[in-house]
Amino acid sequence: MLSLVLSAVFIAVFLPFSEELLYRGIITKALLRYSPFVGVVGSTVIFALMHGINNTFLAAVVAGLATAEIFRRSRSIWPGVVVHVVFNLPSFLIMVFISAG
């Protein structure tokens, strides 16, 4: 049970925070100097490719576009962290229930 809780915290909280810090706080911020389009789409492409060309790619594109645009408008990673947690937590729970069944 402890390993399940620690996994949930890592996958649903720590990873979204660290990814938002890197992809929005550093990469999007740097790319926004060129234009909003380059900042949002460029960081989304990098984010999605880092998740791999697999069954999560489209979800990573959607999440990346959403969190990059939220960052562009708010200039804060925190709203994106919340969105990212909302994306990751249900996915984690589905994986747990599928593997338990």
Residue frames as qw, qx, qy, qz and C-alpha x, y, z in Angstrom:
[[0.000, 0.885, 0.466, 0.000, 0.00, 0.00, 0.00],
 [0.317, -0.772, 0.105, 0.542, 2.84, 2.39, 0.83],
 [0.387, -0.122, 0.592, 0.696, 4.41, 1.81, -2.59],
 [0.184, 0.641, 0.666, 0.335, 1.07, 2.63, -4.25],
 [0.155, -0.933, -0.247, 0.211, 0.76, 5.89, -2.33],
 [0.390, -0.598, 0.331, 0.618, 4.37, 6.85, -3.07],
 [0.374, 0.191, 0.685, 0.595, 3.88, 6.02, -6.74],
 [0.085, 0.821, 0.546, 0.142, 0.74, 8.17, -6.85],
 [0.253, -0.883, -0.017, 0.395, 2.56, 11.10, -5.25],
 [0.423, -0.358, 0.515, 0.654, 5.49, 10.74, -7.63],
 [0.281, 0.300, 0.729, 0.547, 3.47, 10.26, -10.84],
 [0.009, -0.786, -0.578, -0.218, 0.56, 12.56, -10.06],
 [0.257, -0.949, -0.109, 0.147, 2.33, 15.36, -8.15],
 [0.503, -0.601, 0.346, 0.516, 6.13, 15.37, -8.37],
 [0.506, 0.162, 0.610, 0.588, 6.39, 14.66, -12.10],
 [0.190, 0.836, 0.441, 0.266, 3.84, 17.33, -13.09],
 [0.284, -0.926, 0.024, 0.247, 5.65, 19.89, -10.94],
 [0.519, -0.443, 0.478, 0.553, 9.09, 19.04, -12.33],
 [0.456, 0.373, 0.628, 0.509, 7.85, 18.86, -15.94],
 [0.076, 0.931, 0.337, 0.117, 6.04, 22.19, -15.66],
 [0.396, -0.809, 0.183, 0.395, 9.12, 23.76, -14.14],
 [0.494, -0.209, 0.596, 0.598, 11.25, 22.54, -17.05],
 [0.332, 0.414, 0.688, 0.495, 8.88, 22.77, -20.02],
 [0.002, 0.895, 0.388, 0.222, 6.94, 25.89, -19.07],
 [0.421, -0.866, 0.002, 0.268, 9.20, 27.67, -16.59],
 [0.433, -0.498, 0.473, 0.583, 12.32, 27.32, -18.74],
 [0.376, 0.136, 0.720, 0.568, 11.55, 26.19, -22.32],
 [0.143, 0.784, 0.573, 0.190, 8.24, 27.98, -22.96],
 [0.226, -0.894, -0.077, 0.380, 9.55, 31.11, -21.27],
 [0.387, -0.410, 0.488, 0.666, 12.64, 31.10, -23.49],
 [0.294, 0.293, 0.741, 0.529, 10.68, 30.44, -26.69],
 [0.059, 0.848, 0.509, -0.133, 8.08, 33.13, -25.92],
 [0.238, -0.624, 0.178, 0.723, 10.79, 35.70, -26.70],
 [0.181, -0.021, 0.698, 0.692, 10.27, 34.83, -30.37],
 [0.435, -0.180, -0.316, -0.824, 6.47, 34.85, -30.43],
 [0.655, -0.149, 0.471, -0.572, 3.48, 33.39, -28.59],
 [0.908, 0.275, -0.154, -0.274, 3.08, 30.78, -31.33],
 [0.561, 0.471, -0.638, 0.238, 6.72, 29.66, -31.14],
 [0.181, -0.400, 0.678, -0.590, 6.57, 29.58, -27.35],
 [0.749, -0.032, 0.379, -0.542, 3.37, 27.56, -27.04],
 [0.917, 0.334, -0.110, -0.191, 3.74, 25.23, -30.03],
 [0.456, 0.596, -0.622, 0.223, 7.52, 24.83, -29.76],
 [0.233, -0.383, 0.750, -0.487, 7.44, 23.81, -26.11],
 [0.836, 0.065, 0.276, -0.469, 4.45, 21.54, -26.79],
 [0.815, 0.449, -0.359, -0.076, 6.32, 19.69, -29.54],
 [0.234, 0.507, -0.741, 0.373, 9.36, 19.21, -27.28],
 [0.508, -0.229, 0.589, -0.585, 7.13, 18.09, -24.37],
 [0.897, 0.189, 0.098, -0.388, 5.18, 15.62, -26.51],
 [0.704, 0.501, -0.501, 0.046, 8.28, 14.17, -28.19],
 [0.000, 0.471, -0.760, 0.449, 9.90, 13.62, -24.80],
 [0.695, -0.074, 0.506, -0.505, 6.88, 11.48, -23.88],
 [0.337, -0.118, 0.889, 0.286, 7.52, 9.37, -26.99],
 [0.507, 0.162, -0.434, -0.727, 5.71, 8.57, -30.18],
 [0.106, -0.108, -0.981, 0.121, 3.30, 6.07, -28.63],
 [0.215, -0.610, -0.728, -0.228, -0.24, 5.88, -27.32],
 [0.310, -0.717, -0.376, 0.498, 0.35, 8.85, -24.98],
 [0.368, 0.052, 0.259, 0.892, 1.62, 11.21, -27.69],
 [0.101, -0.595, -0.474, -0.642, -1.75, 12.80, -28.50],
 [0.518, -0.763, -0.381, 0.072, -2.57, 13.27, -24.82],
 [0.571, -0.378, -0.018, 0.728, 0.85, 14.88, -24.33],
 [0.202, 0.310, 0.356, 0.858, 0.15, 17.27, -27.22],
 [0.313, -0.731, -0.457, -0.399, -3.21, 18.28, -25.72],
 [0.619, -0.679, -0.243, 0.311, -1.76, 18.66, -22.21],
 [0.545, -0.133, 0.112, 0.820, 1.26, 20.54, -23.56],
 [0.071, 0.498, 0.376, 0.778, -0.85, 23.00, -25.54],
 [0.445, -0.774, -0.402, -0.204, -3.14, 23.60, -22.58],
 [0.650, -0.614, -0.142, 0.424, -0.39, 24.10, -20.00],
 [0.483, 0.040, 0.189, 0.854, 1.81, 26.19, -22.32],
 [0.048, -0.612, -0.370, -0.698, -1.07, 28.54, -23.13],
 [0.555, -0.768, -0.320, -0.008, -2.02, 28.76, -19.45],
 [0.648, -0.370, -0.024, 0.665, 1.60, 29.62, -18.65],
 [0.316, 0.319, 0.294, 0.844, 1.71, 32.22, -21.43],
 [0.238, -0.719, -0.355, -0.548, -1.37, 33.95, -20.06],
 [0.646, -0.739, -0.189, -0.028, -0.65, 33.63, -16.32],
 [0.316, 0.723, -0.488, 0.375, 3.19, 33.77, -16.33],
 [0.492, -0.473, 0.620, -0.387, 3.09, 31.18, -13.55],
 [0.325, 0.179, -0.915, -0.160, 3.75, 27.44, -13.60],
 [0.243, 0.010, 0.792, -0.560, 1.26, 26.76, -10.79],
 [0.702, 0.298, 0.156, -0.627, -1.97, 26.73, -12.82],
 [0.635, 0.433, -0.588, -0.253, -0.25, 24.39, -15.28],
 [0.052, 0.243, -0.918, 0.310, 0.84, 22.13, -12.43],
 [0.525, 0.143, 0.566, -0.619, -2.80, 21.83, -11.35],
 [0.742, 0.432, -0.170, -0.484, -3.91, 21.01, -14.92],
 [0.432, 0.447, -0.783, -0.023, -1.06, 18.50, -15.27],
 [0.208, -0.115, 0.860, -0.451, -2.04, 16.78, -11.99],
 [0.669, 0.291, 0.323, -0.603, -5.64, 16.58, -13.23],
 [0.680, 0.485, -0.454, -0.309, -4.35, 14.93, -16.45],
 [0.319, 0.405, -0.844, 0.148, -1.99, 12.49, -14.67],
 [0.369, -0.178, 0.721, -0.559, -4.00, 11.36, -11.64],
 [0.834, 0.205, 0.198, -0.473, -6.88, 9.68, -13.50],
 [0.685, 0.504, -0.517, -0.096, -4.39, 7.99, -15.84],
 [0.069, 0.405, -0.834, 0.369, -2.48, 6.63, -12.86],
 [0.574, -0.039, 0.584, -0.573, -5.66, 5.37, -11.20],
 [0.846, 0.357, -0.107, -0.381, -6.78, 3.65, -14.42],
 [0.501, 0.496, -0.704, 0.087, -3.39, 1.93, -14.70],
 [0.198, -0.284, 0.797, -0.494, -3.65, 0.75, -11.08],
 [0.725, 0.121, 0.397, -0.550, -7.17, -0.64, -11.54],
 [0.786, 0.454, -0.330, -0.260, -6.29, -2.35, -14.83],
 [0.370, 0.454, -0.782, 0.211, -3.19, -3.99, -13.35],
 [0.353, -0.197, 0.721, -0.562, -5.10, -5.07, -10.23],
 [0.796, 0.213, 0.191, -0.533, -7.84, -6.73, -12.29]]
